[in-house]
Amino acid sequence: QVQLVESGGGLVQPGGSLRLSCAARGSIDSIGAMGWYRQAPGKQRELVATISRGYRLNYADAVKDRFAISRDNPKNTVYLEISNLKPEDTALYYCKIDLGDGMAYWGKGTLVTVSS
């Protein structure tokens, strides 16, 4: 059984910063790609950023100048540094991991609210 534990969300003013974390726990041999997605109210879930096991990065155009994804392989953890937050970044942020056996797992989400 694999669980993803997300943290770091919260209420922040426009222009502020946050650091999201997602730690994978359980029976894990190896993790492939790790990523962050988000779902704003009334919208579909969308890709934010992904990072491969070899640290290849991929970002959505809307965030690539403000968000930074990273991972710590020994800790099975992926991070998302978010800066210069905008109200349109308000969403539930989910992490996702792809395991070596082909299975994908999702976290339950951490809420980021950007408001003055």
N, C-alpha and C positions, 0 to 999 in steps of 0.2 A: 504494500500500500504506500502510495506517495502523496504527500501533502505539501501544498505551497502556502507559506505564511508570509503575507504581505504586511507592510507597515510604512508609515511615513506620511500618509495623507493628512489633510486638515484644511482649515480655513486660512486663507492667506490673501493679503491685499494685492491689487494689481502691481506688477513690477517686482513682486517678492519671489522667493525661491523655496524649493522643497527638495528633499531627497527621499525617493521611494526605495524600499528594499523588498526583496522577495527571496526567501530561503526555502529550498526544497529539502524535505525531511522524509526518511523512510528507506525502503529498499531500492537503492540507486547504485547502479554499476557505473554508468557514464551518462552525461547529459550532452546532447547535441546543441541545437540552437536554443537560445533563451530570448524572450521578448516581452515587450509591453504593448498592450492595446488599451483603448479607452472607449467608453460609451457615454455620450452626452445625453441628457434628457430628450427623449423623442427622436433620437438618431440611432443609426446602426453602429455596432462595434466596429472600430477602425484600427488599423495598424498605427502604432506610434514609432517603435524602433525595435530592431532585432540585432542580436550579436551571435555569431557562430562560435563554435568551440575554439576555432582558430582566430577569434577576435575580429572577424570581418563584420563591419557595421552596415546597417541599413536604416534610414530614417524616412519618415513621411516628410514631404516637402514643407508642410505647415510648421514643423517643429525643429528642423535640422539645424537651425542657427541658435536654438535656445535650449535644447534638450541634449543630454549626453548619457548614453547607455554604457555600462561596464559590467564586468562579471568577475567573480572570485571563484575559480574552479574548485580549489580545495574546500571551500565553504559551501559549495553548491548554491551560490547566491548571485542574484542579478540586481543591479542598481539602476536607477534612473534619476539623474540630476536634472532638475527643472529650474530654469532661471527666467527672469523677465516674464512672469506669468501674466496671462491675459484672461479676461472673463470668459472668453471662448474656450479656454483650457479646462473649464469646469466639467468634470466627468468622473465616472467611476473607472479607475485604472486597474487593469487586470494584468497579471503576469502569466506567461505560458512557457512551458519547457517541452522540448522534444527529447525523449529518452532514446537510448541506443537500440531498444527493442521495437522502435517504431511507434510507441504510444506517445500521446500528447496529453499534458495535464495543464489545467487552468487553476489559478487562484480564485478566491471569492471576491476579490476587488478591494481597493482602498479608495475612499472618496476624496477628491481634490475639489475644493470650492474656492473660486477666486472672486472676491467681492470686497468693495470698500464699505 
